[in-house]
Amino acid sequence: MKKFLDQSTLDFVRDLRQNNQREWFEQNRSRYEAARQDFVSFLTTLLQGAAAFEPALEGQQPKDLMFRIYRDVRFSNDKRPYKDHICAYMADGGRKTINPGFYLHISPNDGSFLAGGVWMPPAPELKAIRQEIDYNYEELKALVNDPAFKKYYGGISGDKLKTTPKGYDSENPAIDLLRHKSWNVTYMLTDEVVTSDRLYDECLAAMKAVKPLNDFFLRPMKELKELKAEEI
């Protein structure tokens, strides 16, 4: 059971960041394949442990959760061909889902992190989540003030509106959270942790701590999906 990442994986990502060109990448493809396999091995172990408290991860395969190293540069001014990190999204539906989940981002120089929450949901789900926050603000406050949560996360961040969302009053006690378009929390991981057995323990504990928040956001999304199914 792989509970950490090799130093060589961080070294590869660091070198790729400094040599983000196709020629260099092809010359170092074997290093990339080794780093990718190292990440797969760790994810396999992490998924097995996380399935104990997140049934949605039971039986999921790393290949369905990992993002490609190749960047889509078609509509970007940044033409670097490769990402400068290795990452995966662990959630019901895999990396392409809109569901809340757990995002693991591996980057050298203490830039790695484990994140939770929901990222930029489509308009219908966004509306449903805002309604859930409005109706159950006290529940949400209790979740983010829980000591188990606060041990790993400082609070909810994410893109937000500068104005008050339609249908809500600016005096609403939940207005700051209602303005969000994403609701994310992040737990940073140092290189020292990433390359030690602590990585598994820290990731697992951080995932367990954010699961209640993920469940809060997933609840209205599930209800919306059920309503849509009834209409068909």
Secondary structure as a PSIPRED ss2 file (coil, helix, strand):
# PSIPRED VFORMAT (PSIPRED V4.0)

   1 M C   1.000  0.000  0.000
   2 K C   1.000  0.000  0.000
   3 K C   1.000  0.000  0.000
   4 F C   1.000  0.000  0.000
   5 L C   1.000  0.000  0.000
   6 D C   1.000  0.000  0.000
   7 Q H   0.000  1.000  0.000
   8 S H   0.000  1.000  0.000
   9 T H   0.000  1.000  0.000
  10 L H   0.000  1.000  0.000
  11 D H   0.000  1.000  0.000
  12 F H   0.000  1.000  0.000
  13 V H   0.000  1.000  0.000
  14 R H   0.000  1.000  0.000
  15 D H   0.000  1.000  0.000
  16 L H   0.000  1.000  0.000
  17 R H   0.000  1.000  0.000
  18 Q H   0.000  1.000  0.000
  19 N C   1.000  0.000  0.000
  20 N C   1.000  0.000  0.000
  21 Q C   1.000  0.000  0.000
  22 R H   0.000  1.000  0.000
  23 E H   0.000  1.000  0.000
  24 W H   0.000  1.000  0.000
  25 F H   0.000  1.000  0.000
  26 E H   0.000  1.000  0.000
  27 Q H   0.000  1.000  0.000
  28 N C   1.000  0.000  0.000
  29 R H   0.000  1.000  0.000
  30 S H   0.000  1.000  0.000
  31 R H   0.000  1.000  0.000
  32 Y H   0.000  1.000  0.000
  33 E H   0.000  1.000  0.000
  34 A H   0.000  1.000  0.000
  35 A H   0.000  1.000  0.000
  36 R H   0.000  1.000  0.000
  37 Q H   0.000  1.000  0.000
  38 D H   0.000  1.000  0.000
  39 F H   0.000  1.000  0.000
  40 V H   0.000  1.000  0.000
  41 S H   0.000  1.000  0.000
  42 F H   0.000  1.000  0.000
  43 L H   0.000  1.000  0.000
  44 T H   0.000  1.000  0.000
  45 T H   0.000  1.000  0.000
  46 L H   0.000  1.000  0.000
  47 L H   0.000  1.000  0.000
  48 Q H   0.000  1.000  0.000
  49 G H   0.000  1.000  0.000
  50 A H   0.000  1.000  0.000
  51 A C   1.000  0.000  0.000
  52 A C   1.000  0.000  0.000
  53 F C   1.000  0.000  0.000
  54 E C   1.000  0.000  0.000
  55 P H   0.000  1.000  0.000
  56 A H   0.000  1.000  0.000
  57 L H   0.000  1.000  0.000
  58 E C   1.000  0.000  0.000
  59 G C   1.000  0.000  0.000
  60 Q C   1.000  0.000  0.000
  61 Q C   1.000  0.000  0.000
  62 P H   0.000  1.000  0.000
  63 K H   0.000  1.000  0.000
  64 D H   0.000  1.000  0.000
  65 L C   1.000  0.000  0.000
  66 M E   0.000  0.000  1.000
  67 F C   1.000  0.000  0.000
  68 R C   1.000  0.000  0.000
  69 I C   1.000  0.000  0.000
  70 Y E   0.000  0.000  1.000
  71 R C   1.000  0.000  0.000
  72 D C   1.000  0.000  0.000
  73 V C   1.000  0.000  0.000
  74 R C   1.000  0.000  0.000
  75 F C   1.000  0.000  0.000
  76 S C   1.000  0.000  0.000
  77 N C   1.000  0.000  0.000
  78 D C   1.000  0.000  0.000
  79 K C   1.000  0.000  0.000
  80 R C   1.000  0.000  0.000
  81 P C   1.000  0.000  0.000
  82 Y E   0.000  0.000  1.000
  83 K C   1.000  0.000  0.000
  84 D C   1.000  0.000  0.000
  85 H C   1.000  0.000  0.000
  86 I E   0.000  0.000  1.000
  87 C E   0.000  0.000  1.000
  88 A E   0.000  0.000  1.000
  89 Y E   0.000  0.000  1.000
  90 M E   0.000  0.000  1.000
  91 A C   1.000  0.000  0.000
  92 D C   1.000  0.000  0.000
  93 G C   1.000  0.000  0.000
  94 G H   0.000  1.000  0.000
  95 R H   0.000  1.000  0.000
  96 K H   0.000  1.000  0.000
  97 T C   1.000  0.000  0.000
  98 I C   1.000  0.000  0.000
  99 N C   1.000  0.000  0.000
 100 P C   1.000  0.000  0.000
 101 G E   0.000  0.000  1.000
 102 F E   0.000  0.000  1.000
 103 Y E   0.000  0.000  1.000
 104 L E   0.000  0.000  1.000
 105 H E   0.000  0.000  1.000
 106 I E   0.000  0.000  1.000
 107 S C   1.000  0.000  0.000
 108 P C   1.000  0.000  0.000
 109 N C   1.000  0.000  0.000
 110 D C   1.000  0.000  0.000
 111 G C   1.000  0.000  0.000
 112 S E   0.000  0.000  1.000
 113 F E   0.000  0.000  1.000
 114 L E   0.000  0.000  1.000
 115 A E   0.000  0.000  1.000
 116 G E   0.000  0.000  1.000
 117 G E   0.000  0.000  1.000
 118 V E   0.000  0.000  1.000
 119 W C   1.000  0.000  0.000
 120 M C   1.000  0.000  0.000
 121 P C   1.000  0.000  0.000
 122 P C   1.000  0.000  0.000
 123 A H   0.000  1.000  0.000
 124 P H   0.000  1.000  0.000
 125 E H   0.000  1.000  0.000
 126 L H   0.000  1.000  0.000
 127 K H   0.000  1.000  0.000
 128 A H   0.000  1.000  0.000
 129 I H   0.000  1.000  0.000
 130 R H   0.000  1.000  0.000
 131 Q H   0.000  1.000  0.000
 132 E H   0.000  1.000  0.000
 133 I H   0.000  1.000  0.000
 134 D H   0.000  1.000  0.000
 135 Y H   0.000  1.000  0.000
 136 N C   1.000  0.000  0.000
 137 Y H   0.000  1.000  0.000
 138 E H   0.000  1.000  0.000
 139 E H   0.000  1.000  0.000
 140 L H   0.000  1.000  0.000
 141 K H   0.000  1.000  0.000
 142 A H   0.000  1.000  0.000
 143 L H   0.000  1.000  0.000
 144 V H   0.000  1.000  0.000
 145 N H   0.000  1.000  0.000
 146 D C   1.000  0.000  0.000
 147 P H   0.000  1.000  0.000
 148 A H   0.000  1.000  0.000
 149 F H   0.000  1.000  0.000
 150 K H   0.000  1.000  0.000
 151 K C   1.000  0.000  0.000
 152 Y C   1.000  0.000  0.000
 153 Y C   1.000  0.000  0.000
 154 G C   1.000  0.000  0.000
 155 G C   1.000  0.000  0.000
 156 I C   1.000  0.000  0.000
 157 S E   0.000  0.000  1.000
 158 G C   1.000  0.000  0.000
 159 D C   1.000  0.000  0.000
 160 K E   0.000  0.000  1.000
 161 L C   1.000  0.000  0.000
 162 K C   1.000  0.000  0.000
 163 T C   1.000  0.000  0.000
 164 T C   1.000  0.000  0.000
 165 P C   1.000  0.000  0.000
 166 K C   1.000  0.000  0.000
 167 G C   1.000  0.000  0.000
 168 Y C   1.000  0.000  0.000
 169 D C   1.000  0.000  0.000
 170 S C   1.000  0.000  0.000
 171 E C   1.000  0.000  0.000
 172 N C   1.000  0.000  0.000
 173 P C   1.000  0.000  0.000
 174 A C   1.000  0.000  0.000
 175 I H   0.000  1.000  0.000
 176 D H   0.000  1.000  0.000
 177 L H   0.000  1.000  0.000
 178 L H   0.000  1.000  0.000
 179 R C   1.000  0.000  0.000
 180 H E   0.000  0.000  1.000
 181 K C   1.000  0.000  0.000
 182 S C   1.000  0.000  0.000
 183 W E   0.000  0.000  1.000
 184 N E   0.000  0.000  1.000
 185 V E   0.000  0.000  1.000
 186 T E   0.000  0.000  1.000
 187 Y E   0.000  0.000  1.000
 188 M E   0.000  0.000  1.000
 189 L E   0.000  0.000  1.000
 190 T C   1.000  0.000  0.000
 191 D H   0.000  1.000  0.000
 192 E H   0.000  1.000  0.000
 193 V H   0.000  1.000  0.000
 194 V H   0.000  1.000  0.000
 195 T C   1.000  0.000  0.000
 196 S C   1.000  0.000  0.000
 197 D C   1.000  0.000  0.000
 198 R H   0.000  1.000  0.000
 199 L H   0.000  1.000  0.000
 200 Y H   0.000  1.000  0.000
 201 D H   0.000  1.000  0.000
 202 E H   0.000  1.000  0.000
 203 C H   0.000  1.000  0.000
 204 L H   0.000  1.000  0.000
 205 A H   0.000  1.000  0.000
 206 A H   0.000  1.000  0.000
 207 M H   0.000  1.000  0.000
 208 K H   0.000  1.000  0.000
 209 A H   0.000  1.000  0.000
 210 V H   0.000  1.000  0.000
 211 K H   0.000  1.000  0.000
 212 P H   0.000  1.000  0.000
 213 L H   0.000  1.000  0.000
 214 N H   0.000  1.000  0.000
 215 D H   0.000  1.000  0.000
 216 F H   0.000  1.000  0.000
 217 F H   0.000  1.000  0.000
 218 L H   0.000  1.000  0.000
 219 R H   0.000  1.000  0.000
 220 P H   0.000  1.000  0.000
 221 M H   0.000  1.000  0.000
 222 K H   0.000  1.000  0.000
 223 E H   0.000  1.000  0.000
 224 L H   0.000  1.000  0.000
 225 K H   0.000  1.000  0.000
 226 E H   0.000  1.000  0.000
 227 L H   0.000  1.000  0.000
 228 K H   0.000  1.000  0.000
 229 A H   0.000  1.000  0.000
 230 E H   0.000  1.000  0.000
 231 E H   0.000  1.000  0.000
 232 I C   1.000  0.000  0.000
